[in-house]
Amino acid sequence: MTDRFVSNFTNRLDAKGRVSIPASFRAILARDGYEGLYVHRALDLPSLDAGGHALRATIDDILSRFSPFSDEWELLSTALNGASEVLKVDPEGRIMLGEALKAHAGIGDAVTFVGLGHKFQLWDPQRFEAHLETARTRLRDVKRMLGAPPPQGSAGS
């Protein structure tokens, strides 16, 4: 049993606008013990960040790096707390996304759930495929850079 959100799953919204959280993600949330599902708009992506106590702890850790009287703390707290929602998870493991959340992520009739360890993201399936391709391309560049020999004249030559 893992306590990390991994893999990705695409589920369709039902006629009432509900979508089922993947069973493996529900199991992690149940062990986490968070009441509901904490969701906020991703800061720099057209997606939603979601999770429970582990995500909340990460946000609290980030905020603790700033003075609570600083502009940075105010901005981050507004984006991560003030614009967040705690969604109710029904007995069948479904959630209903509000219109503002769906609009931010461009979600229509389906949602792709993407595990990121301590949290997961909710994406429009086509937007996620494009994001995944961008991530793969950028990682190939990073891999090449990491595998390149050190420049001439650098330490260790």
C-alpha positions as CSV (number, residue, x, y, z in Angstrom):
1,M,0.0,0.0,0.0
2,T,1.4,3.4,-0.9
3,D,0.7,6.8,0.7
4,R,1.6,8.6,-2.5
5,F,-0.7,9.6,-5.4
6,V,0.7,8.0,-8.5
7,S,-0.4,7.4,-12.1
8,N,-3.2,9.1,-14.0
9,F,-6.8,8.2,-14.6
10,T,-9.5,9.8,-16.7
11,N,-13.2,9.7,-15.6
12,R,-16.3,11.3,-17.1
13,L,-18.6,13.6,-15.3
14,D,-22.1,12.1,-14.8
15,A,-25.4,13.7,-15.8
16,K,-25.4,15.7,-12.5
17,G,-21.8,17.0,-13.0
18,R,-20.2,14.6,-10.5
19,V,-16.9,12.8,-11.1
20,S,-15.5,9.8,-9.3
21,I,-12.1,10.1,-7.6
22,P,-10.0,7.1,-8.7
23,A,-10.2,4.3,-6.1
24,S,-6.4,4.3,-5.4
25,F,-6.6,8.1,-4.7
26,R,-9.7,7.6,-2.5
27,A,-7.8,5.0,-0.4
28,I,-4.9,7.4,0.2
29,L,-7.4,10.2,1.1
30,A,-9.1,7.8,3.6
31,R,-5.8,6.9,5.3
32,D,-4.9,10.7,5.4
33,G,-8.1,11.4,7.3
34,Y,-8.9,14.8,5.8
35,E,-12.6,15.6,5.8
36,G,-13.5,16.2,2.2
37,L,-11.1,17.1,-0.6
38,Y,-9.0,20.3,-0.4
39,V,-8.8,21.9,-3.9
40,H,-7.2,25.1,-5.2
41,R,-6.3,26.5,-8.6
42,A,-2.8,25.6,-9.7
43,L,-0.7,28.7,-9.5
44,D,0.8,28.5,-13.0
45,L,-1.0,25.8,-14.9
46,P,-4.6,25.3,-16.2
47,S,-5.3,22.6,-13.6
48,L,-6.4,22.1,-10.0
49,D,-4.3,20.9,-7.1
50,A,-6.1,18.6,-4.7
51,G,-5.4,16.5,-1.7
52,G,-5.7,16.3,2.1
53,H,-3.5,16.8,5.1
54,A,-0.2,16.3,3.2
55,L,-1.1,19.0,0.7
56,R,-2.2,21.3,3.5
57,A,1.1,20.6,5.4
58,T,3.1,21.5,2.3
59,I,1.2,24.8,1.9
60,D,1.7,25.6,5.6
61,D,5.4,24.9,5.2
62,I,5.7,27.2,2.2
63,L,3.8,30.0,4.1
64,S,6.0,29.5,7.1
65,R,9.0,30.7,5.1
66,F,7.5,34.2,4.9
67,S,6.6,36.7,7.6
68,P,2.8,36.7,8.0
69,F,3.0,40.5,7.5
70,S,4.8,40.2,4.1
71,D,3.3,40.8,0.7
72,E,4.6,37.3,-0.4
73,W,2.7,35.7,2.5
74,E,-0.5,37.6,1.7
75,L,-0.3,36.7,-2.0
76,L,0.4,33.0,-1.4
77,S,-2.2,32.7,1.3
78,T,-4.8,34.4,-0.9
79,A,-4.1,32.1,-3.8
80,L,-3.7,28.9,-1.8
81,N,-6.2,29.4,1.0
82,G,-8.5,32.2,0.1
83,A,-9.3,30.9,-3.4
84,S,-9.5,27.2,-2.3
85,E,-12.5,25.0,-1.7
86,V,-13.1,21.9,0.4
87,L,-15.3,19.7,-1.7
88,K,-17.6,17.1,-0.2
89,V,-16.9,13.5,-1.2
90,D,-20.1,11.5,-1.4
91,P,-20.3,7.9,-0.2
92,E,-19.5,6.6,-3.8
93,G,-16.3,8.7,-3.9
94,R,-17.6,11.4,-6.2
95,I,-17.1,15.1,-6.1
96,M,-18.8,18.0,-7.8
97,L,-16.6,20.7,-9.2
98,G,-17.8,24.3,-9.1
99,E,-18.0,26.3,-12.2
100,A,-15.1,28.5,-11.3
101,L,-12.8,25.5,-10.7
102,K,-13.9,23.9,-14.0
103,A,-13.4,27.2,-15.9
104,H,-9.9,27.6,-14.5
105,A,-8.9,24.1,-15.7
106,G,-11.0,24.1,-18.9
107,I,-12.8,21.0,-17.7
108,G,-15.8,19.9,-19.8
109,D,-17.2,16.4,-19.7
110,A,-14.1,14.5,-18.4
111,V,-11.4,14.9,-15.8
112,T,-7.9,13.5,-15.8
113,F,-6.6,12.9,-12.3
114,V,-2.8,13.0,-12.2
115,G,-0.8,11.8,-9.1
116,L,2.1,14.0,-8.0
117,G,3.1,12.3,-4.7
118,H,1.7,14.3,-1.9
119,K,-1.1,15.8,-4.0
120,F,-2.9,15.2,-7.3
121,Q,-4.0,17.5,-10.1
122,L,-7.3,17.6,-12.0
123,W,-6.9,18.4,-15.7
124,D,-9.0,18.6,-18.9
125,P,-7.8,15.4,-20.7
126,Q,-6.5,17.1,-23.8
127,R,-4.7,19.8,-21.8
128,F,-3.1,17.1,-19.7
129,E,-1.8,15.3,-22.8
130,A,-0.3,18.5,-24.1
131,H,1.3,19.2,-20.7
132,L,2.7,15.7,-20.5
133,E,4.3,16.0,-23.9
134,T,5.8,19.3,-22.9
135,A,7.1,17.8,-19.7
136,R,8.6,14.8,-21.6
137,T,10.4,17.2,-24.1
138,R,11.8,19.3,-21.3
139,L,13.0,16.3,-19.4
140,R,14.8,15.0,-22.5
141,D,16.6,18.3,-22.6
142,V,17.5,18.0,-18.8
143,K,18.6,14.4,-19.3
144,R,21.0,15.5,-22.1
145,M,22.3,18.3,-20.0
146,L,22.9,16.1,-17.0
147,G,24.6,13.5,-19.2
148,A,26.9,15.9,-21.0
149,P,30.6,16.0,-20.1
150,P,31.7,18.9,-18.0
151,P,33.1,21.9,-20.0
152,Q,36.8,22.0,-20.6
153,G,38.7,23.7,-17.8
154,S,36.1,23.0,-15.1
155,A,36.9,21.5,-11.8
156,G,37.6,17.8,-12.0
157,S,39.1,18.0,-15.6
